[in-house]
Amino acid sequence: MNKNAIIAIVLGVLVLIAAVQAWQLWGIKSKISTGGASLTAPIAAGPSASGSPQLPSNLQNLPSMVGGC
């Protein structure tokens, strides 16, 4: 197969992927503008006695996991 034909096919596939992503982004934008989409927090923990939300158990010792000074 010709090198230019392969490049043209790859370029066409990339343009098609970009068009699909642009269409999906437009759909998300229209959902947000009409109020059809809502964001939810991934942490579903209630507030603690101090009034701030509790972190999941895997994030409570995060500062010691980083290895800082």
Sequence and secondary structure as in RCSB ss.txt:
>XXXX:A:sequence
MNKNAIIAIVLGVLVLIAAVQAWQLWGIKSKISTGGASLTAPIAAGPSASGSPQLPSNLQNLPSMVGGC
>XXXX:A:secstr
  HHHHHHHHHHHHHHHHHHHHHHHHHHHHHHHHT      S    B TTSSB   TTTTTHHHHHT  
